[in-house]
Amino acid sequence: MKDIQSQPDSRRINIKKVGVKDISYPITVLDKAKTVQRTVARVNMYVNLPHQFKGTHMSRFVEILNRFHGNINLKSFHSILDAMKNRLQAEEAHMEIEFPFFLKHRDCGAAMAAISEYSCKMHGSLDKVDDLILTVQVPISAPSPIQSNEGLPKSLGRWGIADVSLRFSHFIWIEDLIEMVENITCHDLSWHDEMDTSGDSLSVEDMTKRLSKKIADHPHISWFSVTVENFSKNYSTFATLEWPAEGDTFRHWPTERQ
C-alpha cells in the first residue's frame, strides 16, 4: 500500500505540532525509599511536521512507546525522543508524562504518618539539544486549628497549592523536592512566628518569594518557576516567579543517578 502520508508536499507549510495525547500508560519512577515506584501516567507525544511531508502515521508514536514498555523513566526519556525524531523524520520531538507520585510521611500538624499523593509532570524535548522540565504540585494545608476541650477539632482543609517547575543539571529525588517545598509551605513549621501585623497568614506573594529563595540556593537547579495559589470561597489568588527570566535560560539534560 502506498504511504500517502510520507509523500512530498509542494505547499511548503510546516505543522507546528502533530501527535497523540492522553495515552494511559504504566511507568516506573525512582523511589528513594523503595528503589522504584510503579504508577500510571497520561502521555502526550508530538513532533513538528516538516513541510515536505503531507502527514504522519499516528500509530508510530504508540509503536515507539511500546518499544520502551516497562522501561519508561528519566533515563529512557532521551532515547524515546531520539527514536521519535528518527522514525518520524522530525526536527523536534516532545513528550509529556503526567503521573501521581505517592509518598508516606507526616503531614503538617498530623499525629500519624499517612500516604500523600502529589501530581508530577515531566516534559522532555529534543531538537539540537535536550531539555527536560520537572513539575511537582504540592498541596498546602490550612493552619492548624486551635484545640479546645469542646467538641472535635475542625478539619485543616486545603489552603492552596504550590506548583514548582525546574530544570536541573544532576539528578534530584522527587521526595527531596517535595520536602524542600513543604519546609516552607507547612504552617506549623515556619508560620507561627511570622504573621503579618494584622495577625493573618503570609500572602501568596510572601510564600512565592520564600519558596523561590529556597530553590535558588540548590546547586543543581539552573531554572525554576514557582506559582502559589490560595483557594478562596468565591475566587483564588496567586503569585508567580520565574528565575532566570524567560530568554536567559539554558538547556541541559540531567545526569541519571548511578
C-alpha positions as CSV (number, residue, x, y, z in Angstrom):
1,M,0.0,0.0,0.0
2,K,1.3,3.4,-0.9
3,D,2.4,5.6,2.0
4,I,0.4,8.8,1.3
5,Q,1.4,10.5,4.5
6,S,5.1,10.4,3.7
7,Q,4.8,11.6,0.1
8,P,6.3,15.1,-0.8
9,D,4.1,18.1,-0.2
10,S,4.7,21.0,-2.5
11,R,2.8,23.6,-0.4
12,R,5.8,24.1,1.9
13,I,3.7,24.5,5.0
14,N,5.2,23.4,8.4
15,I,2.8,22.0,11.0
16,K,4.0,23.1,14.5
17,K,2.7,20.0,16.4
18,V,1.3,16.7,15.3
19,G,1.0,13.7,17.6
20,V,-1.1,11.7,20.1
21,K,-2.3,12.7,23.6
22,D,-3.9,11.3,26.7
23,I,-2.4,7.8,26.4
24,S,-2.8,5.9,29.7
25,Y,0.4,4.0,30.2
26,P,2.3,2.3,33.1
27,I,5.7,3.8,34.0
28,T,8.3,3.4,36.7
29,V,9.6,6.3,38.9
30,L,12.6,6.2,41.1
31,D,11.6,6.0,44.7
32,K,14.1,7.0,47.4
33,A,12.7,4.5,50.0
34,K,11.7,1.6,47.8
35,T,14.1,2.0,44.8
36,V,11.2,2.2,42.3
37,Q,7.5,3.1,42.3
38,R,5.1,1.9,39.7
39,T,2.4,4.2,38.6
40,V,0.2,5.1,35.6
41,A,0.8,8.2,33.5
42,R,-1.0,10.2,31.0
43,V,1.3,10.6,28.0
44,N,1.4,13.2,25.2
45,M,3.8,12.7,22.3
46,Y,4.2,15.1,19.4
47,V,6.7,16.3,16.8
48,N,6.9,19.2,14.3
49,L,5.9,18.1,10.8
50,P,8.4,19.3,8.1
51,H,6.8,21.0,5.1
52,Q,8.0,18.2,2.7
53,F,5.6,15.6,4.3
54,K,1.8,15.6,4.0
55,G,1.4,13.9,7.3
56,T,2.5,11.1,9.6
57,H,1.1,7.7,10.8
58,M,-0.1,8.4,14.4
59,S,0.3,4.7,15.2
60,R,4.1,5.2,15.0
61,F,4.0,7.1,18.3
62,V,2.4,4.2,20.1
63,E,4.8,1.8,18.5
64,I,7.8,3.7,19.9
65,L,6.1,3.9,23.3
66,N,5.5,0.1,23.3
67,R,9.2,-0.4,22.4
68,F,10.1,1.0,25.8
69,H,7.3,-0.7,27.8
70,G,8.3,-1.3,31.4
71,N,11.3,1.0,31.0
72,I,9.8,4.5,30.7
73,N,11.7,6.6,33.2
74,L,14.1,9.5,33.5
75,K,17.0,7.6,31.9
76,S,15.0,6.4,28.9
77,F,13.4,9.8,28.1
78,H,16.2,10.8,25.8
79,S,16.1,7.5,23.9
80,I,12.3,7.8,23.3
81,L,12.7,11.3,22.0
82,D,15.6,10.3,19.8
83,A,13.5,7.4,18.4
84,M,10.6,9.8,17.7
85,K,12.9,12.2,15.7
86,N,14.5,9.4,13.6
87,R,11.3,7.3,13.0
88,L,9.2,10.3,12.1
89,Q,12.0,12.3,10.4
90,A,11.2,15.4,12.5
91,E,13.4,18.2,13.6
92,E,11.9,18.4,17.1
93,A,10.3,15.8,19.3
94,H,8.4,16.3,22.5
95,M,6.9,14.0,25.2
96,E,4.9,14.9,28.3
97,I,4.1,12.4,31.1
98,E,1.9,13.3,34.0
99,F,1.6,10.9,36.9
100,P,0.6,10.6,40.6
101,F,3.5,10.1,43.0
102,F,2.8,8.7,46.4
103,L,4.9,9.5,49.5
104,K,4.4,8.2,53.0
105,H,5.3,10.9,55.5
106,R,3.8,13.0,58.3
107,D,1.7,16.0,57.0
108,C,1.7,19.4,58.7
109,G,0.1,19.0,62.1
110,A,-0.7,15.3,61.7
111,A,-0.1,13.0,64.6
112,M,0.5,9.9,62.4
113,A,2.2,9.3,59.1
114,A,0.0,9.0,56.0
115,I,0.3,8.4,52.3
116,S,0.0,11.6,50.3
117,E,-0.5,12.0,46.6
118,Y,1.4,14.6,44.5
119,S,0.8,15.4,40.9
120,C,4.0,15.3,38.9
121,K,4.8,16.0,35.2
122,M,7.9,15.6,33.1
123,H,8.2,17.5,29.8
124,G,11.1,16.5,27.6
125,S,12.0,17.9,24.2
126,L,14.8,17.2,21.7
127,D,15.8,19.4,18.8
128,K,19.6,20.1,18.5
129,V,19.9,19.8,22.3
130,D,18.0,18.1,25.1
131,D,15.6,19.8,27.5
132,L,13.7,18.4,30.5
133,I,11.4,20.2,32.9
134,L,10.1,18.5,36.1
135,T,6.9,19.9,37.6
136,V,5.5,18.9,41.1
137,Q,2.3,20.2,42.6
138,V,2.4,20.3,46.4
139,P,-0.9,20.8,48.3
140,I,-0.7,23.4,51.1
141,S,-2.8,22.7,54.2
142,A,-4.6,25.4,56.2
143,P,-3.1,26.4,59.5
144,S,-3.8,24.0,62.4
145,P,-7.0,24.9,64.3
146,I,-6.7,25.9,67.9
147,Q,-7.6,22.9,70.0
148,S,-10.3,23.2,72.6
149,N,-12.0,21.0,75.2
150,E,-15.4,21.4,73.5
151,G,-16.2,19.2,70.5
152,L,-13.9,17.8,67.8
153,P,-11.2,19.9,66.2
154,K,-12.0,21.5,62.8
155,S,-10.7,20.0,59.6
156,L,-7.5,21.5,58.3
157,G,-8.9,21.7,54.7
158,R,-6.9,22.9,51.7
159,W,-5.3,26.4,51.8
160,G,-4.0,26.1,48.3
161,I,-1.2,24.6,46.2
162,A,2.4,25.2,45.2
163,D,3.3,24.5,41.6
164,V,7.1,24.2,41.1
165,S,8.7,23.5,37.7
166,L,12.5,23.3,37.3
167,R,15.4,22.3,35.1
168,F,18.4,20.6,36.8
169,S,21.9,19.6,35.9
170,H,22.1,16.5,38.2
171,F,19.5,14.0,39.4
172,I,17.1,15.3,42.1
173,W,14.8,13.0,44.1
174,I,11.2,13.9,43.8
175,E,10.9,13.3,47.6
176,D,13.7,15.9,48.2
177,L,11.9,18.5,46.1
178,I,8.6,17.9,47.9
179,E,10.4,18.2,51.3
180,M,12.1,21.4,50.1
181,V,8.7,22.9,49.3
182,E,7.0,21.7,52.4
183,N,9.7,23.1,54.7
184,I,8.4,26.5,53.5
185,T,4.7,25.9,53.0
186,C,4.0,23.9,56.2
187,H,2.3,26.4,58.5
188,D,3.2,24.5,61.7
189,L,6.9,24.6,60.9
190,S,7.5,28.1,59.7
191,W,4.5,30.4,60.0
192,H,3.5,30.6,63.7
193,D,6.2,33.2,64.4
194,E,5.9,35.0,61.1
195,M,2.4,36.5,60.9
196,D,1.8,40.0,59.5
197,T,0.8,42.9,61.7
198,S,-2.9,42.0,61.3
199,G,-2.4,38.5,62.5
200,D,-3.2,36.9,59.2
201,S,-1.1,34.3,57.5
202,L,1.6,35.1,55.0
203,S,0.3,36.1,51.5
204,V,0.8,34.2,48.2
205,E,3.5,36.8,47.3
206,D,5.4,36.1,50.6
207,M,5.3,32.4,50.2
208,T,6.3,32.6,46.5
209,K,9.4,34.7,47.4
210,R,10.3,32.3,50.3
211,L,10.0,29.3,48.1
212,S,12.0,30.9,45.3
213,K,14.8,31.8,47.6
214,K,14.9,28.2,49.0
215,I,15.0,26.6,45.5
216,A,17.5,29.2,44.1
217,D,20.0,28.0,46.8
218,H,20.1,24.5,45.4
219,P,23.3,24.0,43.5
220,H,21.9,21.6,40.8
221,I,18.8,23.7,39.8
222,S,19.5,26.1,36.9
223,W,16.0,27.4,36.2
224,F,12.7,27.3,38.0
225,S,9.2,28.7,38.0
226,V,7.1,28.9,41.2
227,T,3.3,29.5,41.4
228,V,1.5,29.7,44.7
229,E,-2.3,29.7,44.6
230,N,-4.7,30.2,47.5
231,F,-8.2,28.9,47.2
232,S,-10.8,31.3,48.5
233,K,-14.6,30.9,48.6
234,N,-15.5,33.0,45.5
235,Y,-12.1,33.3,43.8
236,S,-8.5,32.3,44.0
237,T,-5.4,34.4,44.4
238,F,-1.9,33.5,43.0
239,A,1.6,34.7,42.5
240,T,4.3,33.5,40.1
241,L,8.0,33.9,40.0
242,E,10.5,32.6,37.4
243,W,14.3,32.6,37.6
244,P,16.2,33.3,35.5
245,A,13.8,35.3,33.4
246,E,12.5,34.0,30.1
247,G,15.2,34.2,27.4
248,D,18.0,33.8,29.9
249,T,17.6,30.0,30.4
250,F,20.0,27.4,29.1
251,R,19.3,23.7,28.4
252,H,20.9,20.6,29.6
253,W,20.0,17.0,30.3
254,P,20.1,15.9,33.9
255,T,22.7,13.3,34.9
256,E,21.0,10.0,35.8
257,R,21.7,8.7,39.3
258,Q,24.1,5.8,39.3
